Amino acid sequence: MAKLPASLIIELTKLLGENAVLTNSLDLAPYLKDERGYLESNCSLVVRPANTEEVSITVKLCAEYDIAVVPVGGNTGLVGGAIASNGIIISLERLHKIIDVDALNHTMTVEAGCILANIQNAAEEADCLFPLSLGAEGSCQIGGNISTNAGGVSVYQYGNTRELVLGIEAVLPDGRIYEGLKALRKDNTGYDLKQLFIGAEGTLGIITKAVLRLYPRPRTSITILAAIGKLDDLLALFHYTRSTCGDRLKAFELIPWLALELELKHIPGIINPFAGRHAYYALIELTSQREDDYLQNEVEVVLEQALEEGIITDAVIAKSTAEAQQLWKIREEIPTAQNKEGGSIKHDVAVPVSSTVEFIQKASQLVEAEMPGIRICAFGHVGDGNIHFNLTQPVEAEKEAFLQRWGDFNRIVHDVVVSMKGSISAEHGIGLSKRDELSHYASNVELDLMRQIKSALDPHNRMNPNKIILLDPT
């Protein structure tokens, strides 16, 4: 671990206070490991500024000392985007104020360290909806969500985080503050600069505040779990649901039997909603802003047609909020159940919705040929084409030996994805873990443009260096 200049630590402590500067190993520990536990930062200093000005002060000092900075939010990322190799970590956790909620303009202005669930609750208190929803919403921070362009379960209806941000404030690599907190739907005054920082994973600047887009709060909702005998029938069910229910369709998620089987084994409180097992399940949620919108009528039309044509074999409709939460728990606990079962090689990919079934079938055939006995847990957001193609180690396999094959399976799976004009990272970002994969698959033009942008904004490569792309690939 590289030793930082003592004078830097003294200056930061003087300017920000002792509570903002952490050097003790016990205090540092929660900030150093990634969510999956595979990567660990090599860092001896964490700074916890309390506002944008203190972030700016910290970045300016680090620029003077030629020290790299790595911003950290809730530390729930899955690709090593918040891993520091020397330098310092800047935690945004103390920037947690909800500054303003404008229910009429349908906007909310927040600091970057706000927990996503707190933002959702604040919107609901104003009779509005902030639709970003994902498994880590109780601990992830909105700055990290914006920096990774997070997806989640509501993308089909509301779009990615990029579509939910109207303005941002960010500290640039030299410490200057970009002030772009506009709450406007229309603004054609030159380049849309906020888009440079959304999805950039802190490599171009540190997002400190944001103006978020709100929506009318749904008045009614309904959740269904439909059992499917053959994967080939999945898209027919999606088509029927979308055609019948239109913009009421909020989410359409795929769950394989293996996922439910592992949850029944490892996750307390999980129950099988059906008497037996089925090969696949579709978790469907409909919402409406109208209180008199009786969604069950439309659902019954879809289910009756699907049953009649043999597309589904059974279905359950949640009769209460508690039952709906129980069905969603099946979807949300899949990664935890996989981790408890042993080694899990994960792929967050996207293909056109029409290609989702073909992708799962083709990739499954190839990985099974590569490793007989491997267990495929392909699940996720069918409505927007984002499949989490996760591979669970064969029964009795050795975990570490299995995980050593991650690179081999990346090549197999990602080759299929790219052949279908898909994306090797749908919603988790690139970070450190997928940097080499991006370099392998992106065109020379794409890589060159990314390097030009990075060099223009961060010419000394101090802002979250070596994530997404290397400035000097040699």
C-alpha positions, 0 to 999 in steps of 0.5 A: 500500500503506497504511503500518502503524504502526511501533509495531505492528511493534515490539510484534509483534517484541518479543512474537513474535520477529523470525522471526515478523514479515516485512516484507521484500518478498522474504519477503512474496512467497510469501504475496501471490499466490493459487493461480491467479495472478489476484489479489495481496494489498496487504499489507506485513506477514506475521506467523507466530505459533508457537501459539494464544496468539501468534495471540491476541496478534497479533489483540488488538494489531490490534484495538487499532490497528484493523487488519484481519487475513487468515488464510492457510494453505497458500495453495492456495485458488481464490476469493481467500479469503486475499487481503489489501487492506491490514491484515496477513496471519497465516500459520498455517504454524508451528502444525503439530503433531499433538497427539494420535492416539486410535486407540480413539476414532478421533480426532486433535487437530491444529494448524491449520497441519498439512499434510493429507498429514501428517495422512493419514500419521499416521492410517495409522501408527495403522492408521486413515484420515483420508479428506479427499483432494484435489489440493493435499493435499501443501501445503494446511493443515487449518485452510484445509480446515476454513475452506473446508469442503473437499470432495475425492474421498471426499465420497460415502463420508465427507462434506465436511470439516464431517462430519470435524470434532468440535471446534475451537479458534479465536481470535475477532476481539477476540483471545479464544480459543474452546476447543471441542476436544471429541472427542465424537460426541454433544454437545447442550449448546446451539448447535453453535458450531464450525459457525459457523467451519467454512466461514466462510473466516476471516471470523468467527475464526481456527481454530487447532486441531481434533479430527478424526474418523478411520475404520477403514483400508481393507484392500482397494481397487480402481480402475477406469477405464470408457470411456463412449460417451455422456454419457447413460449415465453415471448408469446406470453410477453406479446399477449400481455403487452398487446392486451395491457399496453402501458399498464405493463410495468415489469416482465421477469423470467425466473427458471426452476433452478432459481426457485429450487435454490431459494427453497433450499437456502432462503428462509421464508421462500415458498413454492406458489404452485403444487409442483415444479415448472420449467420456467416462470414469468413474474408480471406486474401491471400498474395504473394511475387510475383507481377505477382501473380494474386490472384483474379483468385484463390479466384474466383475459391474458391468462385465459388465452395463454392457458387455452393455447398451452403457452402457460400451464398454471398461474397465481395472482397475488390477492394482497400486497403481502402476497405480491411482495412474496412473489417479488421476493422469489425474483429478488433473492436469486443471486443470494441463493446462488451464492449460498449454493457455491460458485456463481459466474455471472453475466449481465447482458442485453439482446433485442427482446425478440432474441432473448429466448434464442440467446438463452438456448444458444448460450446454454448449449455452448456452456453445457458442452464446455462443462457438463453438469454446469447449472444455468440460471438465466433470469431477469428483465425480459421486457427490456432484453436484459438477461442475467445469464448466471452459471452455478457450479456443478454439484460437488465441484470445487468452487475456486476451480470453477471460478477460475473458468470465468474468463472462458465462459465470458468468451463463450457467452459474450461471443453469442451476445455480440453476434446478436448485436447485444451488450456485454453489460446491460445495467451493471457497468464496466468498472474494473471487471469488464474493462478488458471485455470492453476492449476486446469487443468495442471497435477501435473508433469507439475506444478512441472516442472514449479515450479522447473524452477521458483525456479531455476532461481528466488529462492526468488520469486522476479520477477513478483511473483505469476503470472502463478504459485504459488511456494507454492500452500498452 
